[in-house]
Amino acid sequence: MDEDDDHAEPSPRQRKIIHVDMDAFYASVEQRDNPDLRGKPVAVGGSRERGVVAAASYEARKFGVRSAMPSVTAKRQCPDLIFVKPRFEVYKAVSQQIREIFAEHTPIIEPLSLDEAYLDVTENLQRIPLARDVALAIRAKIKEVTGLNASAGISYNKFLAKLASDYRKPNGQYVITPGTGPAFVEALPVGKFHGIGPATSAKMNSLGLHTGFDMRNQSLEFMQENFGKAGAYYYWISRGVDHREVRADRIRKSVGAEHTFPSDLADFAAMLSELQPLIDKVWRHCEDKGSRGRTMTLKVKYSDFEIITRSRSASSPVANRDDLAHLAIGLLKDNMPFPKAVRLLGISLSSLQDGDDAEPPQLDFGI
């Protein structure tokens, strides 16, 4: 679920939306560029003891290797796993090629990451009547230009299009029509709903909600009472309803940086030193894009892999690096000493807006 779209409601206009998702994007680029890697289990990321998998090929996924998995765990599950160092500049260049292919069909493109995007093709530039044929054309052109496979989901709203793109992976596509949408959602386990994570899924299960059908049998009041603002979103998507538009002007809502240490840290001075390059990286992005944010989040991963986050919002957007550092260091100080040794620190700045935007209303501090 988009962080600024907490509900879905009926829409009077039926759209044609495609969700395109590249198959094992980073790993596929590496296999494309190095024939020796083709057909082999590949992980993009650090192979060192404290490394993390950024992406895994389908050959590696058969062994249970997944992104964000510690490298030592991945190697244990797949002893023949080949680690490749990430080449983000290459991935960005390929992503731009794919974006240009999208633009041949529609100007209404909402990128979600380097390897996936929503497209509104209700009125496409090629005047292709059926959205499924637009998706076929896009996937064929991506294959021709980049040598990579893409999967696609086609439906009348964003929620169902994203579900559909997973349905025939890899290198496939699936259509969910207005006639089949409600039944498709009805049979879906709540843990498979995009926007419902493990904690919310467990809470739903404890309330007797295991499938879309179970959710659909609840009133809007019940869903809002138990799940707050998101309750309305869950209520409508359980009925196959989502009116969110594909937004070509979608802006990035946050920017962050994190680092896994060679050895666990417990000393404040050492953590403060490690925090500085993260602050520099985040502020460099803000300067490059001319954007400013108000909410700082500190991410801490302990030696036992437990993760905590703590956030604080300023009364106005950060104006310079010193303000950014003040927020980040203040969060670190306020949460010292940590109960366990620290394996990773990360920071992110959210509530981003253009630097020329009007002064926003004051926000409360919150942890």
Sine and cosine of phi, psi and omega as CSV:
sin_phi,cos_phi,sin_psi,cos_psi,sin_omega,cos_omega
0.00,0.00,0.73,-0.68,0.07,-1.00
-0.88,0.48,0.64,-0.76,-0.11,-0.99
-0.92,0.40,-0.36,0.93,0.01,-1.00
-0.96,-0.27,0.18,0.98,0.05,-1.00
-0.84,-0.55,1.00,-0.02,-0.12,-0.99
-0.99,-0.13,0.14,0.99,0.05,-1.00
-0.47,-0.88,0.32,-0.95,0.09,-1.00
-0.72,-0.69,0.66,-0.75,-0.04,-1.00
-0.66,-0.75,0.22,-0.97,-0.01,-1.00
-0.86,0.51,0.58,-0.81,0.04,-1.00
-0.85,-0.53,0.65,-0.76,-0.03,-1.00
-0.97,0.25,-0.27,0.96,-0.09,-1.00
-0.94,-0.34,0.80,-0.60,0.02,-1.00
-1.00,0.06,0.84,-0.54,-0.05,-1.00
-0.98,-0.21,0.23,-0.97,0.15,-0.99
-0.88,-0.47,0.95,-0.33,-0.11,-0.99
-0.85,-0.52,0.69,-0.72,0.06,-1.00
-0.90,-0.45,0.72,-0.69,0.17,-0.99
-0.94,-0.34,0.91,-0.42,0.00,-1.00
-0.98,-0.20,0.76,-0.65,-0.05,-1.00
-0.71,-0.70,0.89,-0.46,0.02,-1.00
-0.93,0.38,0.57,-0.82,-0.06,-1.00
-1.00,0.06,0.89,-0.45,0.04,-1.00
0.70,0.71,0.82,0.57,-0.27,-0.96
-0.79,0.62,-0.88,0.48,-0.07,-1.00
-0.86,0.52,-0.73,0.69,-0.04,-1.00
-0.91,0.41,-0.60,0.80,0.01,-1.00
-0.92,0.40,-0.61,0.80,0.07,-1.00
-0.89,0.47,-0.67,0.74,0.00,-1.00
-0.91,0.42,-0.65,0.76,0.02,-1.00
-0.93,0.36,-0.56,0.83,0.06,-1.00
-0.90,0.44,-0.69,0.72,-0.11,-0.99
-0.99,0.12,-0.28,0.96,0.02,-1.00
-0.75,-0.66,0.99,-0.14,-0.05,-1.00
-0.83,0.56,-0.44,0.90,0.00,-1.00
-0.91,0.41,-0.31,0.95,-0.03,-1.00
-1.00,-0.02,-0.19,0.98,-0.10,-1.00
-0.93,0.37,0.71,-0.70,-0.01,-1.00
0.98,0.19,0.08,1.00,-0.04,-1.00
-0.91,-0.42,0.40,-0.92,0.04,-1.00
-0.95,0.31,0.89,-0.46,-0.08,-1.00
-0.84,-0.55,0.68,-0.74,0.12,-0.99
-0.83,-0.55,0.78,-0.62,0.11,-0.99
-1.00,0.00,0.84,-0.54,-0.05,-1.00
0.49,-0.87,-0.16,-0.99,-0.04,-1.00
-1.00,0.03,0.73,-0.69,0.00,-1.00
-1.00,0.01,-0.17,0.98,-0.04,-1.00
-0.90,0.44,0.19,-0.98,-0.12,-0.99
-0.82,0.57,-0.58,0.82,-0.08,-1.00
-0.96,-0.28,0.29,0.96,0.01,-1.00
-0.97,0.24,0.19,-0.98,-0.01,-1.00
-0.71,-0.70,0.60,-0.80,0.04,-1.00
-0.97,0.23,0.83,-0.56,0.06,-1.00
-1.00,0.02,-0.54,0.84,0.02,-1.00
-0.32,-0.95,0.44,-0.90,-0.03,-1.00
-0.72,-0.69,0.63,-0.78,0.07,-1.00
-0.95,0.32,0.27,-0.96,0.01,-1.00
-0.91,0.42,-0.49,0.87,0.07,-1.00
-0.90,0.44,-0.58,0.81,0.03,-1.00
-0.97,0.24,-0.57,0.82,-0.03,-1.00
-0.89,0.45,-0.45,0.90,0.04,-1.00
-0.88,0.47,-0.39,0.92,0.02,-1.00
-1.00,-0.09,0.08,1.00,0.00,-1.00
1.00,0.01,0.15,0.99,0.02,-1.00
-0.96,0.27,0.76,-0.65,-0.05,-1.00
-0.69,-0.73,0.35,-0.94,0.08,-1.00
-0.90,0.44,0.50,-0.87,-0.03,-1.00
0.96,0.28,0.04,1.00,0.05,-1.00
-0.98,0.17,0.68,-0.74,0.10,-1.00
-0.83,0.55,0.65,-0.76,-0.06,-1.00
-0.87,0.50,-0.59,0.81,0.00,-1.00
-0.90,0.43,-0.62,0.79,0.05,-1.00
-0.92,0.40,-0.69,0.73,0.01,-1.00
-0.87,0.48,-0.68,0.73,-0.01,-1.00
-0.92,0.39,-0.57,0.82,0.03,-1.00
-0.91,0.41,-0.65,0.76,-0.03,-1.00
-0.97,0.24,-0.46,0.89,-0.01,-1.00
-0.67,-0.74,1.00,0.04,-0.07,-1.00
-0.85,0.52,-0.43,0.90,-0.03,-1.00
-1.00,-0.04,0.19,0.98,-0.05,-1.00
-0.88,0.48,0.72,-0.69,0.02,-1.00
-0.97,-0.26,0.85,-0.52,0.01,-1.00
-1.00,-0.04,0.70,-0.72,0.01,-1.00
-0.80,-0.60,0.71,-0.71,0.01,-1.00
-0.94,0.35,0.70,-0.71,0.00,-1.00
-0.88,0.48,0.57,-0.82,0.08,-1.00
-0.80,-0.60,0.98,0.21,-0.16,-0.99
-0.90,0.43,-0.51,0.86,0.03,-1.00
-0.90,0.44,-0.60,0.80,0.05,-1.00
-0.92,0.38,-0.69,0.72,-0.01,-1.00
-0.89,0.46,-0.63,0.78,0.02,-1.00
-0.91,0.42,-0.64,0.77,0.00,-1.00
-0.91,0.41,-0.67,0.74,0.03,-1.00
-0.92,0.40,-0.64,0.77,0.03,-1.00
-0.86,0.51,-0.62,0.78,0.02,-1.00
-0.91,0.41,-0.62,0.79,0.08,-1.00
-0.86,0.51,-0.68,0.73,-0.01,-1.00
-0.92,0.40,-0.65,0.76,0.02,-1.00
-0.88,0.48,-0.62,0.79,0.01,-1.00
-0.92,0.40,-0.55,0.84,0.07,-1.00
-0.92,0.38,-0.67,0.74,0.07,-1.00
-0.83,0.56,-0.69,0.72,-0.10,-0.99
-0.92,0.39,-0.30,0.95,0.08,-1.00
-0.94,0.33,-0.30,0.96,-0.09,-1.00
-0.93,-0.38,-0.49,0.87,-0.02,-1.00
-0.32,-0.95,0.58,-0.81,0.12,-0.99
-1.00,0.09,-0.15,0.99,-0.07,-1.00
-1.00,-0.07,1.00,0.06,-0.08,-1.00
-0.84,-0.54,0.80,-0.60,0.04,-1.00
-0.88,-0.47,1.00,-0.08,0.01,-1.00
-0.92,0.39,0.66,-0.75,0.10,-1.00
-0.97,-0.24,-0.48,0.88,0.02,-1.00
-0.24,-0.97,-0.14,-0.99,0.01,-1.00
-0.90,0.44,-0.44,0.90,-0.17,-0.99
-0.89,-0.46,0.18,0.98,0.06,-1.00
-0.47,-0.88,0.45,-0.89,-0.02,-1.00
-0.31,-0.95,0.42,-0.91,0.18,-0.98
-0.99,-0.10,0.59,-0.80,0.09,-1.00
-0.78,-0.63,0.74,-0.67,0.15,-0.99
-0.99,-0.12,0.92,-0.39,-0.05,-1.00
-0.90,-0.43,0.43,0.90,0.03,-1.00
-0.81,0.59,-0.66,0.75,0.10,-0.99
-0.79,-0.61,1.00,0.08,-0.11,-0.99
-1.00,0.07,0.43,-0.90,-0.12,-0.99
-0.93,0.38,-0.42,0.91,0.00,-1.00
-1.00,0.03,-0.03,1.00,-0.01,-1.00
0.83,0.56,0.62,0.78,0.07,-1.00
-0.99,0.12,0.84,-0.55,-0.13,-0.99
-0.89,0.45,-0.65,0.76,-0.11,-0.99
-0.97,-0.24,0.75,-0.67,0.00,-1.00
-0.88,0.47,-0.54,0.84,0.01,-1.00
-0.89,0.45,-0.55,0.84,0.03,-1.00
-0.96,0.26,-0.52,0.86,0.12,-0.99
-0.89,0.46,-0.71,0.71,0.00,-1.00
-0.88,0.47,-0.68,0.74,0.03,-1.00
-0.87,0.50,-0.69,0.73,0.00,-1.00
-0.90,0.44,-0.68,0.74,0.01,-1.00
-0.90,0.44,-0.72,0.70,-0.02,-1.00
-0.90,0.43,-0.63,0.78,0.02,-1.00
-0.91,0.41,-0.65,0.76,0.00,-1.00
-0.93,0.36,-0.63,0.78,0.06,-1.00
-0.87,0.50,-0.68,0.73,0.01,-1.00
-0.90,0.44,-0.67,0.74,-0.02,-1.00
-0.91,0.42,-0.69,0.73,-0.11,-0.99
-0.99,0.15,-0.66,0.76,-0.12,-0.99
-0.95,-0.31,-0.31,0.95,-0.08,-1.00
0.98,0.21,0.20,0.98,-0.08,-1.00
-0.93,-0.36,0.42,-0.91,0.03,-1.00
-1.00,-0.09,0.60,-0.80,0.08,-1.00
-0.79,-0.61,0.53,-0.85,0.14,-0.99
-0.94,-0.33,0.39,-0.92,-0.04,-1.00
-0.61,-0.79,0.56,-0.83,0.13,-0.99
-0.88,-0.47,0.69,-0.72,-0.05,-1.00
-0.83,-0.56,0.78,-0.62,0.03,-1.00
-0.33,-0.95,-0.12,-0.99,-0.04,-1.00
-0.99,-0.10,0.00,1.00,0.14,-0.99
-0.48,-0.88,0.21,-0.98,-0.10,-0.99
-0.91,0.40,-0.69,0.73,-0.04,-1.00
-0.84,0.54,-0.76,0.65,-0.04,-1.00
-0.96,0.29,-0.55,0.84,0.04,-1.00
-0.89,0.45,-0.64,0.77,0.01,-1.00
-0.93,0.37,-0.64,0.77,0.07,-1.00
-0.88,0.48,-0.68,0.73,-0.08,-1.00
-0.91,0.41,-0.53,0.85,-0.04,-1.00
-0.92,0.38,-0.39,0.92,0.04,-1.00
-0.99,0.13,-0.27,0.96,-0.25,-0.97
-0.95,0.30,-0.54,0.84,-0.03,-1.00
-0.85,-0.52,0.46,0.89,0.05,-1.00
-0.95,0.32,0.53,-0.85,-0.09,1.00
-1.00,0.03,0.30,-0.96,0.11,-0.99
0.82,0.58,0.75,0.66,0.04,-1.00
-0.57,-0.82,0.02,-1.00,0.08,-1.00
-0.52,-0.86,0.36,-0.93,-0.08,-1.00
-0.55,-0.84,0.61,-0.80,-0.02,-1.00
-0.93,-0.37,0.76,-0.65,0.15,-0.99
-0.91,-0.41,0.93,-0.38,-0.07,-1.00
-1.00,0.03,0.25,-0.97,0.08,-1.00
-0.84,0.55,-0.49,0.87,0.00,-1.00
-0.97,0.24,-0.45,0.90,-0.05,-1.00
-0.97,-0.26,-0.22,0.98,-0.08,-1.00
-0.83,0.56,-0.81,0.58,-0.03,-1.00
-0.85,0.52,-0.65,0.76,0.00,-1.00
-0.93,0.36,-0.59,0.81,0.02,-1.00
-0.88,0.47,-0.71,0.70,-0.02,-1.00
-0.94,0.35,-0.59,0.81,-0.05,-1.00
-0.84,0.55,-0.63,0.78,-0.06,-1.00
-1.00,0.04,-0.06,1.00,-0.12,-0.99
-0.99,0.14,0.78,-0.63,0.12,-0.99
-0.88,0.48,0.59,-0.81,-0.07,-1.00
-0.87,0.49,-0.49,0.87,0.02,-1.00
-0.92,0.39,-0.24,0.97,0.02,-1.00
-1.00,-0.04,-0.12,0.99,0.01,-1.00
-0.95,0.30,0.79,-0.62,0.11,-0.99
-0.92,0.39,0.77,-0.64,-0.06,-1.00
0.98,-0.21,-0.11,0.99,0.04,-1.00
-0.90,-0.44,0.95,-0.32,-0.02,-1.00
-1.00,0.03,-0.04,-1.00,-0.06,-1.00
-0.85,0.53,-0.66,0.75,-0.04,-1.00
-0.92,0.40,-0.71,0.70,0.01,-1.00
-0.92,0.40,-0.62,0.78,0.04,-1.00
-0.87,0.50,-0.68,0.73,0.01,-1.00
-0.90,0.43,-0.64,0.77,0.03,-1.00
-0.91,0.42,-0.66,0.75,0.04,-1.00
-0.88,0.48,-0.70,0.71,0.02,-1.00
-0.86,0.51,-0.63,0.78,-0.01,-1.00
-0.92,0.38,-0.37,0.93,0.04,-1.00
-1.00,-0.08,0.12,0.99,0.01,-1.00
1.00,0.09,0.24,0.97,0.01,-1.00
-0.98,-0.21,0.96,-0.27,-0.06,-1.00
-0.91,-0.40,-0.40,0.92,-0.03,-1.00
-0.69,-0.72,0.15,-0.99,0.10,-1.00
-0.86,0.51,-0.55,0.83,0.03,-1.00
-0.89,0.46,-0.68,0.74,0.02,-1.00
-0.89,0.46,-0.65,0.76,0.02,-1.00
-0.92,0.40,-0.65,0.76,-0.05,-1.00
-0.90,0.43,-0.39,0.92,0.00,-1.00
-0.99,0.13,-0.03,1.00,-0.01,-1.00
-0.99,-0.12,0.44,-0.90,0.04,-1.00
-0.98,0.17,0.33,-0.95,0.06,-1.00
-0.87,0.50,-0.63,0.77,0.00,-1.00
-0.88,0.47,-0.67,0.74,0.01,-1.00
-0.88,0.47,-0.71,0.70,-0.05,-1.00
-0.91,0.41,-0.64,0.77,0.01,-1.00
-0.95,0.32,-0.59,0.81,0.01,-1.00
-0.90,0.44,-0.60,0.80,-0.09,-1.00
-1.00,-0.08,-0.38,0.92,-0.09,-1.00
-0.77,-0.63,0.23,0.97,0.09,-1.00
0.88,0.48,-0.62,-0.78,-0.05,-1.00
-0.85,0.52,-0.58,0.82,-0.02,-1.00
-0.94,0.34,-0.29,0.96,-0.04,-1.00
-0.85,0.53,-0.63,0.78,0.02,-1.00
-0.92,0.40,-0.62,0.78,0.04,-1.00
-0.88,0.48,-0.75,0.66,0.00,-1.00
-0.89,0.46,-0.64,0.77,0.00,-1.00
-0.84,0.54,-0.73,0.68,-0.07,-1.00
-0.97,0.23,-0.65,0.76,-0.03,-1.00
-0.93,0.36,-0.43,0.90,0.08,-1.00
-0.92,0.40,-0.23,0.97,0.07,-1.00
-0.97,-0.25,0.12,0.99,-0.01,-1.00
0.96,0.27,0.38,0.92,-0.08,-1.00
-0.92,-0.39,0.77,-0.64,0.03,-1.00
-0.38,-0.93,0.92,-0.39,-0.07,-1.00
-0.99,-0.13,0.10,0.99,-0.04,-1.00
-0.86,0.51,0.72,-0.69,0.01,-1.00
-0.99,0.11,0.45,-0.89,0.19,-0.98
-0.96,0.27,0.85,-0.53,-0.14,-0.99
-0.95,-0.30,0.95,-0.31,0.01,-1.00
-0.93,0.38,-0.37,0.93,-0.03,-1.00
-0.99,-0.15,0.34,0.94,0.00,-1.00
-0.83,0.55,0.75,-0.66,0.03,-1.00
-0.93,-0.38,0.43,-0.90,0.02,-1.00
-0.92,0.39,0.73,-0.68,-0.07,-1.00
-1.00,-0.06,-0.28,0.96,-0.02,-1.00
-0.40,-0.92,0.32,-0.95,0.10,-0.99
-0.64,-0.77,0.65,-0.76,-0.06,-1.00
-0.54,-0.84,0.17,-0.99,0.06,-1.00
-0.47,-0.88,0.54,-0.84,0.02,-1.00
-0.52,-0.85,0.29,-0.96,-0.03,-1.00
-0.53,-0.85,0.73,-0.68,0.11,-0.99
-1.00,-0.07,0.79,-0.61,-0.11,-0.99
-0.99,0.16,0.51,-0.86,0.07,-1.00
-0.86,0.51,-0.54,0.84,0.08,-1.00
-0.61,-0.79,0.46,-0.89,-0.06,-1.00
-0.88,0.47,0.54,-0.84,-0.02,-1.00
-0.89,-0.45,0.55,-0.84,0.10,-0.99
-0.74,-0.68,-0.25,0.97,-0.09,-1.00
-1.00,0.01,0.73,-0.69,-0.03,-1.00
-0.87,0.49,-0.69,0.72,-0.04,-1.00
-0.87,0.49,-0.65,0.76,0.00,-1.00
-0.92,0.40,-0.65,0.76,0.02,-1.00
-0.92,0.39,-0.64,0.77,0.01,-1.00
-0.87,0.49,-0.65,0.76,0.02,-1.00
-0.90,0.44,-0.66,0.75,0.00,-1.00
-0.95,0.32,-0.39,0.92,-0.03,-1.00
-0.96,0.28,-0.47,0.88,-0.12,-0.99
-0.86,0.51,-0.76,0.65,0.01,-1.00
-0.91,0.42,-0.44,0.90,0.05,-1.00
-0.94,0.35,-0.67,0.74,0.06,-1.00
-0.88,0.48,-0.69,0.72,0.01,-1.00
-0.86,0.50,-0.69,0.72,-0.05,-1.00
-0.91,0.42,-0.70,0.71,-0.01,-1.00
-0.91,0.41,-0.69,0.73,-0.02,-1.00
-0.92,0.39,-0.56,0.83,0.04,-1.00
-0.88,0.48,-0.64,0.77,0.05,-1.00
-0.90,0.44,-0.70,0.71,0.00,-1.00
-0.86,0.51,-0.67,0.74,0.00,-1.00
-0.92,0.38,-0.69,0.73,-0.03,-1.00
-0.89,0.46,-0.63,0.78,-0.08,-1.00
-1.00,-0.09,-0.13,0.99,-0.04,-1.00
0.92,0.39,0.48,0.88,-0.03,-1.00
-0.94,-0.34,0.41,-0.91,0.01,-1.00
-0.69,-0.72,0.52,-0.85,-0.01,-1.00
-0.76,-0.65,0.18,-0.98,-0.06,-1.00
-0.86,-0.51,-0.40,0.92,-0.14,-0.99
-0.94,-0.34,0.88,-0.48,0.03,-1.00
-0.99,-0.16,0.72,-0.69,0.07,-1.00
-0.84,-0.54,0.76,-0.65,0.06,-1.00
-0.98,-0.21,0.80,-0.60,0.05,-1.00
-0.94,-0.33,0.74,-0.67,0.01,-1.00
-0.77,-0.63,0.81,-0.58,0.12,-0.99
-0.93,-0.37,0.84,-0.54,-0.01,-1.00
-0.98,0.19,0.15,-0.99,-0.02,-1.00
-0.88,0.47,-0.41,0.91,0.02,-1.00
-1.00,-0.06,0.22,0.98,0.05,-1.00
0.97,0.24,0.07,1.00,0.13,-0.99
-0.92,0.39,0.66,-0.75,-0.02,-1.00
-0.88,-0.48,0.71,-0.70,0.13,-0.99
-0.80,-0.60,0.43,-0.90,0.12,-0.99
-0.74,-0.67,0.56,-0.83,0.05,-1.00
-0.70,-0.72,0.68,-0.73,-0.08,-1.00
-0.80,-0.60,0.41,-0.91,0.06,-1.00
-0.49,-0.87,0.67,-0.74,-0.02,-1.00
-0.92,-0.40,0.69,-0.72,0.06,-1.00
-1.00,0.07,0.27,-0.96,-0.02,-1.00
-0.97,0.24,-0.27,0.96,0.04,-1.00
-0.49,-0.87,0.30,-0.95,-0.02,-1.00
-0.85,0.53,0.58,-0.82,0.03,-1.00
-0.88,0.47,0.72,-0.69,-0.10,-0.99
-0.99,-0.14,-0.38,0.93,-0.06,-1.00
-0.39,-0.92,0.06,-1.00,-0.04,-1.00
-0.89,0.45,-0.59,0.81,-0.02,-1.00
-0.88,0.48,-0.65,0.76,0.04,-1.00
-0.90,0.43,-0.65,0.76,0.03,-1.00
-0.89,0.46,-0.72,0.70,0.01,-1.00
-0.89,0.45,-0.62,0.78,0.01,-1.00
-0.86,0.52,-0.70,0.71,0.02,-1.00
-0.90,0.43,-0.73,0.68,-0.07,-1.00
-0.92,0.40,-0.74,0.68,-0.03,-1.00
-0.92,0.38,-0.59,0.81,0.04,-1.00
-0.87,0.49,-0.66,0.75,0.05,-1.00
-0.90,0.44,-0.67,0.74,0.01,-1.00
-0.89,0.45,-0.72,0.69,0.00,-1.00
-0.87,0.49,-0.71,0.70,-0.10,-1.00
-0.91,0.41,-0.36,0.93,-0.04,-1.00
-0.96,-0.28,0.10,0.99,0.10,-1.00
-1.00,0.08,0.51,-0.86,-0.12,0.99
-0.99,0.17,0.52,-0.86,0.07,-1.00
-0.98,0.21,0.52,-0.85,-0.06,-1.00
-0.94,0.33,-0.30,0.95,-0.01,-1.00
-0.65,-0.76,0.28,-0.96,0.05,-1.00
-0.88,0.47,0.51,-0.86,-0.10,-0.99
-0.97,-0.24,0.77,-0.63,-0.01,-1.00
-1.00,-0.08,-0.55,0.83,-0.09,-1.00
-0.55,-0.83,0.61,-0.79,0.18,-0.98
-0.83,-0.55,0.59,-0.81,0.08,-1.00
-0.55,-0.83,0.45,-0.89,0.11,-0.99
-0.73,-0.68,0.48,-0.88,0.12,-0.99
-0.59,-0.81,0.52,-0.86,0.04,-1.00
-0.90,-0.45,0.82,-0.57,-0.05,-1.00
-0.83,-0.55,-0.14,-0.99,-0.16,-0.99
0.84,0.54,0.67,0.74,-0.04,-1.00
-0.94,0.34,0.53,-0.85,0.09,-1.00
-0.44,-0.90,0.30,-0.96,0.04,-1.00
-0.89,0.46,0.54,-0.84,-0.03,-1.00
-0.88,0.47,-0.39,0.92,-0.03,-1.00
-1.00,0.02,-0.04,1.00,-0.02,-1.00
-0.89,0.45,0.39,-0.92,0.02,-1.00
-0.92,0.40,0.38,-0.93,0.02,-1.00
-0.85,0.53,0.81,-0.59,-0.04,-1.00
-0.99,0.14,0.25,-0.97,0.08,-1.00
-0.92,0.39,0.42,-0.91,-0.02,-1.00
-0.93,0.37,0.64,-0.77,0.04,-1.00
-0.94,-0.34,0.47,-0.89,0.06,-1.00
-0.98,0.21,0.41,-0.91,0.16,-0.99
-0.98,0.19,0.55,-0.83,0.02,-1.00
-0.41,-0.91,0.55,-0.84,0.04,-1.00
-0.91,-0.42,0.00,0.00,0.00,0.00
